[in-house]
């Protein structure tokens, strides 16, 4: 094996080692990023945030009520709207503590 062939082989092996090192580092960073995203997601659900299915169910209920109000031709539409406002304000009002 001549010196030129040896240097070519050394450069090729060095290139392969560098490429494997870069790919390994990229994979480890990607894995770390996924772990952080999973931790943030777990932290968000553990902190008392409502479940996504609960939110979707609540929104679907509100849409059904609004569709019924919009398509209803009767006289009590205003009463239904006021009932919904009262219901929403009762849900959003903080609970009073006994002193």
Biopython code that builds the backbone (N, CA, C, O; Angstrom):
import numpy as np
from Bio.PDB.StructureBuilder import StructureBuilder

atoms = [
    (1, "UNK", "N", (0.855, -1.154, 0.000)),
    (1, "UNK", "CA", (0.000, 0.000, 0.000)),
    (1, "UNK", "C", (0.912, 1.231, 0.000)),
    (1, "UNK", "O", (1.795, 1.374, 0.846)),
    (2, "UNK", "N", (0.680, 2.083, -0.938)),
    (2, "UNK", "CA", (1.483, 3.290, -1.047)),
    (2, "UNK", "C", (0.928, 4.376, -0.127)),
    (2, "UNK", "O", (-0.173, 4.268, 0.412)),
    (3, "UNK", "N", (1.731, 5.418, 0.027)),
    (3, "UNK", "CA", (1.358, 6.517, 0.922)),
    (3, "UNK", "C", (0.078, 7.206, 0.449)),
    (3, "UNK", "O", (-0.769, 7.548, 1.274)),
    (4, "UNK", "N", (-0.080, 7.415, -0.848)),
    (4, "UNK", "CA", (-1.274, 8.068, -1.382)),
    (4, "UNK", "C", (-2.532, 7.248, -1.136)),
    (4, "UNK", "O", (-3.578, 7.799, -0.794)),
    (5, "UNK", "N", (-2.437, 5.943, -1.305)),
    (5, "UNK", "CA", (-3.571, 5.060, -1.034)),
    (5, "UNK", "C", (-3.921, 5.068, 0.447)),
    (5, "UNK", "O", (-5.093, 5.075, 0.823)),
    (6, "UNK", "N", (-2.869, 5.068, 1.294)),
    (6, "UNK", "CA", (-3.080, 5.110, 2.735)),
    (6, "UNK", "C", (-3.784, 6.402, 3.138)),
    (6, "UNK", "O", (-4.712, 6.371, 3.947)),
    (7, "UNK", "N", (-3.359, 7.529, 2.590)),
    (7, "UNK", "CA", (-3.982, 8.814, 2.922)),
    (7, "UNK", "C", (-5.432, 8.851, 2.418)),
    (7, "UNK", "O", (-6.301, 9.387, 3.105)),
    (8, "UNK", "N", (-5.703, 8.304, 1.258)),
    (8, "UNK", "CA", (-7.074, 8.233, 0.747)),
    (8, "UNK", "C", (-7.959, 7.401, 1.653)),
    (8, "UNK", "O", (-9.097, 7.780, 1.929)),
    (9, "UNK", "N", (-7.454, 6.281, 2.114)),
    (9, "UNK", "CA", (-8.196, 5.424, 3.031)),
    (9, "UNK", "C", (-8.426, 6.130, 4.365)),
    (9, "UNK", "O", (-9.512, 6.040, 4.938)),
    (10, "UNK", "N", (-7.414, 6.827, 4.856)),
    (10, "UNK", "CA", (-7.544, 7.548, 6.120)),
    (10, "UNK", "C", (-8.597, 8.644, 6.006)),
    (10, "UNK", "O", (-9.393, 8.835, 6.926)),
    (11, "UNK", "N", (-8.608, 9.366, 4.887)),
    (11, "UNK", "CA", (-9.608, 10.420, 4.683)),
    (11, "UNK", "C", (-11.003, 9.813, 4.590)),
    (11, "UNK", "O", (-11.949, 10.355, 5.163)),
    (12, "UNK", "N", (-11.148, 8.694, 3.876)),
    (12, "UNK", "CA", (-12.451, 8.036, 3.744)),
    (12, "UNK", "C", (-12.952, 7.555, 5.102)),
    (12, "UNK", "O", (-14.124, 7.734, 5.434)),
    (13, "UNK", "N", (-12.068, 6.946, 5.882)),
    (13, "UNK", "CA", (-12.477, 6.469, 7.212)),
    (13, "UNK", "C", (-12.819, 7.632, 8.137)),
    (13, "UNK", "O", (-13.783, 7.564, 8.899)),
    (14, "UNK", "N", (-12.030, 8.691, 8.067)),
    (14, "UNK", "CA", (-12.320, 9.879, 8.871)),
    (14, "UNK", "C", (-13.661, 10.499, 8.495)),
    (14, "UNK", "O", (-14.406, 10.956, 9.363)),
    (15, "UNK", "N", (-13.962, 10.513, 7.207)),
    (15, "UNK", "CA", (-15.248, 11.039, 6.748)),
    (15, "UNK", "C", (-16.403, 10.198, 7.257)),
    (15, "UNK", "O", (-17.424, 10.736, 7.684)),
    (16, "UNK", "N", (-16.250, 8.892, 7.215)),
    (16, "UNK", "CA", (-17.307, 7.995, 7.699)),
    (16, "UNK", "C", (-17.530, 8.202, 9.191)),
    (16, "UNK", "O", (-18.670, 8.262, 9.652)),
    (17, "UNK", "N", (-16.428, 8.312, 9.953)),
    (17, "UNK", "CA", (-16.548, 8.528, 11.401)),
    (17, "UNK", "C", (-17.241, 9.870, 11.671)),
    (17, "UNK", "O", (-18.093, 9.952, 12.555)),
    (18, "UNK", "N", (-16.890, 10.916, 10.927)),
    (18, "UNK", "CA", (-17.507, 12.225, 11.111)),
    (18, "UNK", "C", (-19.001, 12.176, 10.790)),
    (18, "UNK", "O", (-19.810, 12.733, 11.532)),
    (19, "UNK", "N", (-19.369, 11.518, 9.700)),
    (19, "UNK", "CA", (-20.782, 11.423, 9.311)),
    (19, "UNK", "C", (-21.575, 10.658, 10.364)),
    (19, "UNK", "O", (-22.679, 11.063, 10.728)),
    (20, "UNK", "N", (-21.012, 9.549, 10.857)),
    (20, "UNK", "CA", (-21.699, 8.773, 11.903)),
    (20, "UNK", "C", (-21.842, 9.621, 13.171)),
    (20, "UNK", "O", (-22.881, 9.576, 13.829)),
    (21, "UNK", "N", (-20.818, 10.382, 13.513)),
    (21, "UNK", "CA", (-20.892, 11.250, 14.688)),
    (21, "UNK", "C", (-21.966, 12.323, 14.544)),
    (21, "UNK", "O", (-22.708, 12.591, 15.489)),
    (22, "UNK", "N", (-22.050, 12.933, 13.370)),
    (22, "UNK", "CA", (-23.069, 13.958, 13.128)),
    (22, "UNK", "C", (-24.465, 13.352, 13.195)),
    (22, "UNK", "O", (-25.364, 13.931, 13.806)),
    (23, "UNK", "N", (-24.652, 12.202, 12.578)),
    (23, "UNK", "CA", (-25.961, 11.550, 12.604)),
    (23, "UNK", "C", (-26.360, 11.141, 14.021)),
    (23, "UNK", "O", (-27.523, 11.261, 14.406)),
    (24, "UNK", "N", (-25.387, 10.658, 14.791)),
    (24, "UNK", "CA", (-25.665, 10.269, 16.175)),
    (24, "UNK", "C", (-26.073, 11.481, 17.003)),
    (24, "UNK", "O", (-27.037, 11.417, 17.766)),
    (25, "UNK", "N", (-25.348, 12.578, 16.855)),
    (25, "UNK", "CA", (-25.667, 13.787, 17.612)),
    (25, "UNK", "C", (-27.049, 14.317, 17.227)),
    (25, "UNK", "O", (-27.811, 14.764, 18.084)),
    (26, "UNK", "N", (-27.363, 14.265, 15.935)),
    (26, "UNK", "CA", (-28.674, 14.715, 15.473)),
    (26, "UNK", "C", (-29.781, 13.841, 16.057)),
    (26, "UNK", "O", (-30.807, 14.355, 16.504)),
    (27, "UNK", "N", (-29.581, 12.542, 16.055)),
    (27, "UNK", "CA", (-30.579, 11.631, 16.612)),
    (27, "UNK", "C", (-30.778, 11.886, 18.106)),
    (27, "UNK", "O", (-31.911, 11.900, 18.588)),
    (28, "UNK", "N", (-29.680, 12.088, 18.843)),
    (28, "UNK", "CA", (-29.798, 12.323, 20.285)),
    (28, "UNK", "C", (-30.512, 13.640, 20.580)),
    (28, "UNK", "O", (-31.304, 13.715, 21.519)),
    (29, "UNK", "N", (-30.242, 14.677, 19.790)),
    (29, "UNK", "CA", (-30.932, 15.959, 19.985)),
    (29, "UNK", "C", (-32.422, 15.822, 19.693)),
    (29, "UNK", "O", (-33.255, 16.390, 20.400)),
    (30, "UNK", "N", (-32.753, 15.067, 18.650)),
    (30, "UNK", "CA", (-34.158, 14.852, 18.304)),
    (30, "UNK", "C", (-34.861, 14.086, 19.414)),
    (30, "UNK", "O", (-35.992, 14.415, 19.772)),
    (31, "UNK", "N", (-34.212, 13.081, 19.955)),
    (31, "UNK", "CA", (-34.777, 12.301, 21.047)),
    (31, "UNK", "C", (-34.984, 13.180, 22.286)),
    (31, "UNK", "O", (-36.017, 13.091, 22.949)),
    (32, "UNK", "N", (-34.010, 14.015, 22.588)),
    (32, "UNK", "CA", (-34.129, 14.934, 23.729)),
    (32, "UNK", "C", (-35.293, 15.905, 23.521)),
    (32, "UNK", "O", (-36.033, 16.202, 24.460)),
    (33, "UNK", "N", (-35.451, 16.391, 22.302)),
    (33, "UNK", "CA", (-36.547, 17.307, 21.996)),
    (33, "UNK", "C", (-37.901, 16.621, 22.197)),
    (33, "UNK", "O", (-38.814, 17.219, 22.766)),
    (34, "UNK", "N", (-38.038, 15.390, 21.742)),
    (34, "UNK", "CA", (-39.286, 14.653, 21.926)),
    (34, "UNK", "C", (-39.581, 14.419, 23.405)),
    (34, "UNK", "O", (-40.735, 14.480, 23.829)),
    (35, "UNK", "N", (-38.546, 14.154, 24.182)),
    (35, "UNK", "CA", (-38.736, 13.961, 25.625)),
    (35, "UNK", "C", (-39.215, 15.245, 26.289)),
    (35, "UNK", "O", (-40.084, 15.215, 27.160)),
    (36, "UNK", "N", (-38.639, 16.385, 25.870)),
    (36, "UNK", "CA", (-39.079, 17.670, 26.424)),
    (36, "UNK", "C", (-40.533, 17.953, 26.071)),
    (36, "UNK", "O", (-41.300, 18.419, 26.913)),
    (37, "UNK", "N", (-40.914, 17.672, 24.825)),
    (37, "UNK", "CA", (-42.301, 17.896, 24.416)),
    (37, "UNK", "C", (-43.244, 17.003, 25.224)),
    (37, "UNK", "O", (-44.308, 17.453, 25.648)),
    (38, "UNK", "N", (-42.865, 15.753, 25.438)),
    (38, "UNK", "CA", (-43.690, 14.843, 26.229)),
    (38, "UNK", "C", (-43.795, 15.322, 27.672)),
    (38, "UNK", "O", (-44.863, 15.226, 28.276)),
    (39, "UNK", "N", (-42.699, 15.837, 28.233)),
    (39, "UNK", "CA", (-42.728, 16.341, 29.610)),
    (39, "UNK", "C", (-43.631, 17.565, 29.722)),
    (39, "UNK", "O", (-44.372, 17.707, 30.694)),
    (40, "UNK", "N", (-43.569, 18.443, 28.731)),
    (40, "UNK", "CA", (-44.418, 19.632, 28.755)),
    (40, "UNK", "C", (-45.882, 19.229, 28.621)),
    (40, "UNK", "O", (-46.747, 19.791, 29.293)),
    (41, "UNK", "N", (-46.160, 18.262, 27.758)),
    (41, "UNK", "CA", (-47.533, 17.779, 27.605)),
    (41, "UNK", "C", (-48.057, 17.147, 28.879)),
    (41, "UNK", "O", (-49.207, 17.366, 29.259)),
    (42, "UNK", "N", (-47.223, 16.367, 29.539)),
    (42, "UNK", "CA", (-47.633, 15.738, 30.798)),
    (42, "UNK", "C", (-47.824, 16.778, 31.883)),
    (42, "UNK", "O", (-48.729, 16.655, 32.708)),
    (43, "UNK", "N", (-46.991, 17.790, 31.891)),
    (43, "UNK", "CA", (-47.100, 18.856, 32.885)),
    (43, "UNK", "C", (-48.380, 19.645, 32.668)),
    (43, "UNK", "O", (-49.033, 20.050, 33.630)),
    (44, "UNK", "N", (-48.746, 19.869, 31.397)),
    (44, "UNK", "CA", (-49.962, 20.616, 31.099)),
    (44, "UNK", "C", (-51.207, 19.883, 31.527)),
    (44, "UNK", "O", (-52.133, 20.508, 32.044)),
    (45, "UNK", "N", (-51.266, 18.564, 31.330)),
    (45, "UNK", "CA", (-52.445, 17.811, 31.728)),
    (45, "UNK", "C", (-52.490, 17.609, 33.235)),
    (45, "UNK", "O", (-53.574, 17.483, 33.806)),
    (46, "UNK", "N", (-51.355, 17.576, 33.878)),
    (46, "UNK", "CA", (-51.334, 17.378, 35.324)),
    (46, "UNK", "C", (-51.665, 18.660, 36.069)),
    (46, "UNK", "O", (-52.024, 18.610, 37.246)),
    (47, "UNK", "N", (-51.551, 19.808, 35.411)),
    (47, "UNK", "CA", (-51.749, 21.088, 36.088)),
    (47, "UNK", "C", (-53.216, 21.471, 36.203)),
    (47, "UNK", "O", (-53.520, 22.582, 36.638)),
    (48, "UNK", "N", (-54.134, 20.588, 35.829)),
    (48, "UNK", "CA", (-55.544, 20.878, 35.983)),
    (48, "UNK", "C", (-56.190, 21.440, 34.732)),
    (48, "UNK", "O", (-57.320, 21.923, 34.800)),
    (49, "UNK", "N", (-55.529, 21.396, 33.616)),
    (49, "UNK", "CA", (-56.140, 21.863, 32.390)),
    (49, "UNK", "C", (-57.187, 20.847, 31.953)),
    (49, "UNK", "O", (-57.005, 19.644, 32.137)),
    (50, "UNK", "N", (-58.277, 21.328, 31.378)),
    (50, "UNK", "CA", (-59.323, 20.382, 30.982)),
    (50, "UNK", "C", (-58.856, 19.469, 29.865)),
    (50, "UNK", "O", (-58.038, 19.844, 29.024)),
    (51, "UNK", "N", (-59.393, 18.273, 29.878)),
    (51, "UNK", "CA", (-59.055, 17.298, 28.846)),
    (51, "UNK", "C", (-59.603, 17.779, 27.511)),
    (51, "UNK", "O", (-60.658, 18.411, 27.460)),
    (52, "UNK", "N", (-58.896, 17.483, 26.444)),
    (52, "UNK", "CA", (-59.291, 17.951, 25.108)),
    (52, "UNK", "C", (-60.673, 17.434, 24.720)),
    (52, "UNK", "O", (-61.446, 18.161, 24.096)),
    (53, "UNK", "N", (-60.994, 16.202, 25.077)),
    (53, "UNK", "CA", (-62.309, 15.658, 24.736)),
    (53, "UNK", "C", (-63.423, 16.377, 25.496)),
    (53, "UNK", "O", (-64.518, 16.550, 24.962)),
    (54, "UNK", "N", (-63.155, 16.799, 26.741)),
    (54, "UNK", "CA", (-64.141, 17.560, 27.507)),
    (54, "UNK", "C", (-64.410, 18.915, 26.850)),
    (54, "UNK", "O", (-65.557, 19.354, 26.755)),
    (55, "UNK", "N", (-63.346, 19.565, 26.401)),
    (55, "UNK", "CA", (-63.496, 20.865, 25.751)),
    (55, "UNK", "C", (-64.288, 20.711, 24.459)),
    (55, "UNK", "O", (-65.175, 21.516, 24.174)),
    (56, "UNK", "N", (-63.976, 19.688, 23.679)),
    (56, "UNK", "CA", (-64.680, 19.458, 22.412)),
    (56, "UNK", "C", (-66.154, 19.155, 22.675)),
    (56, "UNK", "O", (-67.028, 19.648, 21.962)),
    (57, "UNK", "N", (-66.426, 18.357, 23.680)),
    (57, "UNK", "CA", (-67.806, 18.022, 24.004)),
    (57, "UNK", "C", (-68.592, 19.273, 24.412)),
    (57, "UNK", "O", (-69.731, 19.464, 23.986)),
    (58, "UNK", "N", (-67.977, 20.118, 25.235)),
    (58, "UNK", "CA", (-68.630, 21.358, 25.670)),
    (58, "UNK", "C", (-68.914, 22.283, 24.485)),
    (58, "UNK", "O", (-69.986, 22.884, 24.399)),
    (59, "UNK", "N", (-67.935, 22.392, 23.567)),
    (59, "UNK", "CA", (-68.129, 23.239, 22.391)),
    (59, "UNK", "C", (-69.218, 22.690, 21.473)),
    (59, "UNK", "O", (-70.003, 23.458, 20.916)),
    (60, "UNK", "N", (-69.272, 21.367, 21.312)),
    (60, "UNK", "CA", (-70.326, 20.769, 20.500)),
    (60, "UNK", "C", (-71.698, 21.047, 21.095)),
    (60, "UNK", "O", (-72.649, 21.318, 20.360)),
    (61, "UNK", "N", (-71.811, 20.983, 22.414)),
    (61, "UNK", "CA", (-73.082, 21.279, 23.077)),
    (61, "UNK", "C", (-73.485, 22.726, 22.819)),
    (61, "UNK", "O", (-74.645, 23.005, 22.515)),
    (62, "UNK", "N", (-72.542, 23.636, 22.938)),
    (62, "UNK", "CA", (-72.845, 25.049, 22.696)),
    (62, "UNK", "C", (-73.272, 25.290, 21.254)),
    (62, "UNK", "O", (-74.180, 26.082, 21.001)),
    (63, "UNK", "N", (-72.625, 24.614, 20.307)),
    (63, "UNK", "CA", (-72.995, 24.778, 18.896)),
    (63, "UNK", "C", (-74.405, 24.261, 18.651)),
    (63, "UNK", "O", (-75.176, 24.889, 17.925)),
    (64, "UNK", "N", (-74.752, 23.113, 19.254)),
    (64, "UNK", "CA", (-76.113, 22.587, 19.092)),
    (64, "UNK", "C", (-77.149, 23.560, 19.631)),
    (64, "UNK", "O", (-78.188, 23.778, 19.008)),
    (65, "UNK", "N", (-76.863, 24.149, 20.801)),
    (65, "UNK", "CA", (-77.799, 25.117, 21.388)),
    (65, "UNK", "C", (-77.921, 26.338, 20.487)),
    (65, "UNK", "O", (-79.027, 26.823, 20.248)),
    (66, "UNK", "N", (-76.799, 26.836, 19.987)),
    (66, "UNK", "CA", (-76.851, 28.005, 19.112)),
    (66, "UNK", "C", (-77.584, 27.706, 17.809)),
    (66, "UNK", "O", (-78.324, 28.555, 17.313)),
    (67, "UNK", "N", (-77.392, 26.527, 17.254)),
    (67, "UNK", "CA", (-78.124, 26.153, 16.048)),
    (67, "UNK", "C", (-79.621, 26.087, 16.315)),
    (67, "UNK", "O", (-80.426, 26.525, 15.493)),
    (68, "UNK", "N", (-79.985, 25.544, 17.457)),
    (68, "UNK", "CA", (-81.405, 25.460, 17.801)),
    (68, "UNK", "C", (-81.997, 26.856, 17.965)),
    (68, "UNK", "O", (-83.113, 27.109, 17.512)),
    (69, "UNK", "N", (-81.268, 27.759, 18.603)),
    (69, "UNK", "CA", (-81.751, 29.125, 18.791)),
    (69, "UNK", "C", (-81.859, 29.842, 17.450)),
    (69, "UNK", "O", (-82.827, 30.563, 17.207)),
    (70, "UNK", "N", (-80.867, 29.645, 16.576)),
    (70, "UNK", "CA", (-80.868, 30.344, 15.290)),
    (70, "UNK", "C", (-81.980, 29.858, 14.376)),
    (70, "UNK", "O", (-82.502, 30.636, 13.576)),
    (71, "UNK", "N", (-82.351, 28.600, 14.476)),
    (71, "UNK", "CA", (-83.382, 28.065, 13.580)),
    (71, "UNK", "C", (-84.764, 28.098, 14.198)),
    (71, "UNK", "O", (-85.744, 27.836, 13.501)),
    (72, "UNK", "N", (-84.882, 28.414, 15.491)),
    (72, "UNK", "CA", (-86.171, 28.442, 16.173)),
    (72, "UNK", "C", (-86.905, 29.739, 15.828)),
    (72, "UNK", "O", (-86.328, 30.823, 15.913)),
    (73, "UNK", "N", (-88.183, 29.624, 15.438)),
    (73, "UNK", "CA", (-88.980, 30.790, 15.057)),
    (73, "UNK", "C", (-89.923, 31.234, 16.181)),
    (73, "UNK", "O", (-90.735, 32.137, 15.979)),
    (74, "UNK", "N", (-89.828, 30.624, 17.341)),
    (74, "UNK", "CA", (-90.788, 30.924, 18.398)),
    (74, "UNK", "C", (-90.430, 32.216, 19.119)),
    (74, "UNK", "O", (-89.399, 32.836, 18.856)),
    (75, "UNK", "N", (-91.308, 32.601, 20.031)),
    (75, "UNK", "CA", (-91.182, 33.872, 20.749)),
    (75, "UNK", "C", (-90.201, 33.801, 21.921)),
    (75, "UNK", "O", (-89.758, 34.846, 22.398)),
    (76, "UNK", "N", (-89.854, 32.631, 22.390)),
    (76, "UNK", "CA", (-89.051, 32.523, 23.606)),
    (76, "UNK", "C", (-87.549, 32.420, 23.333)),
    (76, "UNK", "O", (-86.807, 31.926, 24.181)),
    (77, "UNK", "N", (-87.093, 32.874, 22.176)),
    (77, "UNK", "CA", (-85.669, 32.841, 21.868)),
    (77, "UNK", "C", (-84.903, 33.741, 22.831)),
    (77, "UNK", "O", (-83.837, 33.362, 23.316)),
    (78, "UNK", "N", (-85.426, 34.910, 23.108)),
    (78, "UNK", "CA", (-84.764, 35.839, 24.030)),
    (78, "UNK", "C", (-84.663, 35.231, 25.427)),
    (78, "UNK", "O", (-83.660, 35.414, 26.117)),
    (79, "UNK", "N", (-85.687, 34.519, 25.835)),
    (79, "UNK", "CA", (-85.655, 33.879, 27.153)),
    (79, "UNK", "C", (-84.583, 32.791, 27.201)),
    (79, "UNK", "O", (-83.897, 32.637, 28.211)),
    (80, "UNK", "N", (-84.441, 32.043, 26.120)),
    (80, "UNK", "CA", (-83.406, 31.015, 26.071)),
    (80, "UNK", "C", (-82.011, 31.633, 26.101)),
    (80, "UNK", "O", (-81.114, 31.111, 26.764)),
    (81, "UNK", "N", (-81.828, 32.731, 25.394)),
    (81, "UNK", "CA", (-80.519, 33.405, 25.403)),
    (81, "UNK", "C", (-80.190, 33.894, 26.801)),
    (81, "UNK", "O", (-79.064, 33.733, 27.271)),
    (82, "UNK", "N", (-81.164, 34.488, 27.465)),
    (82, "UNK", "CA", (-80.932, 34.951, 28.833)),
    (82, "UNK", "C", (-80.643, 33.788, 29.773)),
    (82, "UNK", "O", (-79.815, 33.918, 30.675)),
    (83, "UNK", "N", (-81.304, 32.666, 29.579)),
    (83, "UNK", "CA", (-81.045, 31.490, 30.410)),
    (83, "UNK", "C", (-79.616, 31.004, 30.199)),
    (83, "UNK", "O", (-78.943, 30.606, 31.150)),
    (84, "UNK", "N", (-79.153, 31.037, 28.953)),
    (84, "UNK", "CA", (-77.773, 30.637, 28.689)),
    (84, "UNK", "C", (-76.791, 31.606, 29.324)),
    (84, "UNK", "O", (-75.768, 31.187, 29.863)),
    (85, "UNK", "N", (-77.088, 32.887, 29.266)),
    (85, "UNK", "CA", (-76.197, 33.871, 29.906)),
    (85, "UNK", "C", (-76.150, 33.656, 31.414)),
    (85, "UNK", "O", (-75.083, 33.721, 32.024)),
    (86, "UNK", "N", (-77.314, 33.399, 32.014)),
    (86, "UNK", "CA", (-77.346, 33.151, 33.455)),
    (86, "UNK", "C", (-76.561, 31.892, 33.805)),
    (86, "UNK", "O", (-75.843, 31.853, 34.804)),
    (87, "UNK", "N", (-76.707, 30.864, 32.969)),
    (87, "UNK", "CA", (-75.986, 29.609, 33.207)),
    (87, "UNK", "C", (-74.479, 29.830, 33.107)),
    (87, "UNK", "O", (-73.717, 29.322, 33.930)),
    (88, "UNK", "N", (-74.059, 30.580, 32.108)),
    (88, "UNK", "CA", (-72.626, 30.835, 31.928)),
    (88, "UNK", "C", (-72.078, 31.678, 33.079)),
    (88, "UNK", "O", (-70.980, 31.414, 33.570)),
    (89, "UNK", "N", (-72.834, 32.691, 33.512)),
    (89, "UNK", "CA", (-72.347, 33.518, 34.614)),
    (89, "UNK", "C", (-72.312, 32.724, 35.912)),
    (89, "UNK", "O", (-71.451, 32.969, 36.757)),
    (90, "UNK", "N", (-73.228, 31.782, 36.089)),
    (90, "UNK", "CA", (-73.212, 30.945, 37.294)),
    (90, "UNK", "C", (-72.015, 30.015, 37.284)),
    (90, "UNK", "O", (-71.445, 29.727, 38.337)),
    (91, "UNK", "N", (-71.624, 29.537, 36.101)),
    (91, "UNK", "CA", (-70.455, 28.656, 36.007)),
    (91, "UNK", "C", (-69.162, 29.408, 36.211)),
    (91, "UNK", "O", (-68.212, 28.866, 36.777)),
    (92, "UNK", "N", (-69.108, 30.655, 35.758)),
    (92, "UNK", "CA", (-67.854, 31.406, 35.850)),
    (92, "UNK", "C", (-67.709, 32.155, 37.160)),
    (92, "UNK", "O", (-66.616, 32.633, 37.463)),
    (93, "UNK", "N", (-68.782, 32.279, 37.959)),
    (93, "UNK", "CA", (-68.699, 32.994, 39.229)),
    (93, "UNK", "C", (-67.914, 32.163, 40.229)),
    (93, "UNK", "O", (-68.137, 30.958, 40.341)),
    (94, "UNK", "N", (-66.977, 32.805, 40.974)),
    (94, "UNK", "CA", (-66.201, 32.056, 41.980)),
    (94, "UNK", "C", (-67.082, 31.666, 43.158)),
    (94, "UNK", "O", (-68.010, 32.385, 43.528)),
    (95, "UNK", "N", (-66.775, 30.531, 43.728)),
    (95, "UNK", "CA", (-67.534, 30.032, 44.879)),
    (95, "UNK", "C", (-67.227, 30.886, 46.107)),
    (95, "UNK", "O", (-66.064, 31.161, 46.403)),
    (96, "UNK", "N", (-68.275, 31.305, 46.819)),
    (96, "UNK", "CA", (-68.103, 32.133, 48.022)),
    (96, "UNK", "C", (-67.884, 31.215, 49.212)),
    (96, "UNK", "O", (-68.567, 30.206, 49.390)),
    (97, "UNK", "N", (-66.901, 31.606, 50.024)),
    (97, "UNK", "CA", (-66.592, 30.810, 51.214)),
    (97, "UNK", "C", (-67.353, 31.350, 52.406)),
    (97, "UNK", "O", (-67.562, 32.558, 52.512)),
    (98, "UNK", "N", (-67.771, 30.471, 53.306)),
    (98, "UNK", "CA", (-68.450, 30.877, 54.522)),
    (98, "UNK", "C", (-67.432, 31.419, 55.517)),
    (98, "UNK", "O", (-66.386, 30.812, 55.749)),
    (99, "UNK", "N", (-67.754, 32.570, 56.101)),
    (99, "UNK", "CA", (-66.805, 33.190, 57.044)),
    (99, "UNK", "C", (-67.251, 32.985, 58.448)),
    (99, "UNK", "O", (-66.584, 33.434, 59.380)),
]
sb = StructureBuilder()
sb.init_structure("model")
sb.init_model(0)
sb.init_chain("A")
sb.init_seg("    ")
for serial, (resi, resn, name, xyz) in enumerate(atoms, 1):
    if name == "N":
        sb.init_residue(resn, " ", resi, " ")
    sb.init_atom(name, np.array(xyz, "f"), 0.0, 1.0, " ", f" {name:<3s}", serial, name[0])
structure = sb.get_structure()
